[in-house]
Amino acid sequence: MLETPAIAALHGWRPDLRICVLVEPWCAAVLEGNSAVAERIFSRGFVKTALELRRHKFPLVFNQHGGPRSALLTAAASSPARVCWDGFQFSFLYNVHVPDKKEFFGTSGAHTVEHRISQFYWTGLPRGPIPRAQLFPQPDAVESVARALSEKGIAPGQPYAVLQPAARLATMRWPVEKFREIARWLRNSHGVASVVNLGPLHDDITGRIRRELSDCATIVDSFDVRELIALIVGARLFVGNDSGPAHLAAAAARPSVVLFSSTNPSEWRPWKTEHRIVHTNAVFESRRGDKSVWVTEERTIASIGADEVSAACDEILTATTAPNLAGESKPAL
């Protein structure tokens, strides 16, 4: 989803271009229904993917990841122009080197979306306002989610919040018992139900979520990414740790309260949507691209109080209106 602002800007400038995106199958749903994307190429085994890229005979390839596998796939495409940022791994495989964000923007605090669009600016895209991220919930997924929620007691039109207690690293996770406090507060103070999509979590946190939240939140463990998008698009609010679903919420233009600790909010905050950030006041050192190294922090994420998060929720709930997107296939911009 953080790729879609650059794609939208490029397509808006040159609608005649055929934009193809190499994507992992599990997350391909974030581009489903996006008219700016002519084709999603699914990443499989290395050889199979490399042959598929070469078959397309792309005149220009942008490596928006920068890792070793993506570098080798960029080379395997055999395109006349191969673009990546200067100083990334296997830089000799590229023949167009884009300055890293600190040099390009004059600051190390540029957002990841700005970092990614810099490749397109460098190669001709006129600078201008960067669009929001985009998601296009599909009708069948919206219907599937509505049925699942109804079976669990959340009626159509009933406001709900999506809670995200999981995160990639333990240092990024706010305690599950504090999410329980927020779920109860949302229900008692605003009449908003809470929904937790477990998804592919670590076993250690899955058990805690079930124990702590089963009496105050609806827990779903079967939604795929398409359904997760539909779930978030219909939500009144998103509350959670910095994570993939937090970016889905931003792309869906859902009001969000996001907790940050060992990741840099200046780089990973919700992009162009109503949000509040609660963080540990960590200090980061920017290294390269969207990679920052944690240096110090005033407190741990566990020390963030439920009162701080509920205050942020209260502020954002009173500042925004409820969504009316259920059953629609229009983009959430």
PyMOL commands that set and color helices and strands:
alter all, ss='L'
color gray80, all
select helices_A, chain A and resi 4-13+25-31+46-56+68-76+91-93+101-105+112-122+139-151+170-172+176-190+203-213+225-233+244-251+265-268+301-303+306-319
alter helices_A, ss='H'
color red, helices_A
select strands_A, chain A and resi 20-23+39-42+60-62+81-85+96-98+160-164+193-197+218-220+237-241+256-260+275-279+283-288+291-296
alter strands_A, ss='S'
color yellow, strands_A
deselect
rebuild
show_as cartoon
